[in-house]
């Protein structure tokens, strides 16, 4: 599976490393230097923009406050992506509203 991980902080980097086993993973971060550094350290590729990502699914490993803007950008791209959010304080209902019926999305809680 081709997976895009949005956000290359602690959670994004951990998830990207796990997903990279058996999957094609690309990283994106609003801070391109962070995305490039994480990609280099994990042996993955980074994308300069969301639009250029050729993936089947994206994982939002971004702060709660960034989820709405990420969902808006993804909706604007009109890609047929599965969207998984790992944001701690974003409920399933909130994510559904942000998807506006245009994105298939799932809220996932990671423990440990």
N, C-alpha and C positions, 0 to 999 in steps of 0.2 A: 504494500500500500504506500502511496505517496502522502506524506504527512508534513504539514507546515506548522511550525511552532512559532507563535507570535509572542515575543518577550523572551529575552535571553538573560534574565536575572537568575537567582538561585533555583526557583521552581522550573522555569523554562529550560534551563540547562540540564537539570536532573531528568526531566521528562524527555527531552530530546535524546539524551544518551540512552535511555531505556527504549524509546521507540526506534532508535537506529538499529537495534537488533532485529534483522529481518524486514526492515522497511526502508524506504527512501525518504530521508528527512531533510527538510530545508528550514533554515532559521530566518526570522525577520524581527527587527527591532527598530523603533523610531530612531534610536541611536545606532547608526550604521557601524560605527567603530565597535560597539558592544557586540553586535551581530557577527561581525567579521572575526573578532577575537574568540567568541564562543565557538563559532564554526571551525575555526582553525584548531582550537584545543580539542574539539570532539571529532575532528576528521569529517565534518559535514560541510554542506554548502550553505551560503547565505544568499538572500535575495535583497536587492536594493529597493524593491517596492512590492507591495502586495499584488499589484496587477501582474507582475511577471512570474509569480509563483504558479507552478504547474503541479497542483496537488489535488488529492481527493477529499482531504479533511484538514481542518485547521484546529489547533488547540490554542485557546486564549490563555496564556500564562502571564497575564498582565495584572496590575493592581485593579482592585474593584472600580476605582474612579475612571479607569481607561476602557472598561468593557463597552459602555454605550458608544463611544467614538469608534472603537474597533468594529462593532456590529454595524454601525452606519457606513463605514468605509467598505466593509464586505458586501453589504446590501447594494451599494452603488456599483460595485464591480460586476454584479449579476452573474457571479460564478456559482456553479452547482456544488458548493462545498458543504460537507457536514461540519458543523461548528460545535466544538466542545469547550466549555468554559470551566476553568478550575478556580475561578475567583471565589474566595471564601464567603463573602457576604452578598452574593448575587443569587437570589432564589430562582427556582425553575420558572415561576410565574414572571418574574422580572425579565429573565432571559427570553421567554416566549414573547413578551411585549416588545422587547428590543428587536427580535427577529421579524416582527410585523407580518408574520405569515409568509415571508419570502425566503426564509432560510430554515433548513433543518438544523435544530440545535438541541444540545443536551448539556445540562449542568452536572458536573462531576466533582465530587469532593474527594480529595486525596488526603489520606490519613497516614502519618508516619513518615 
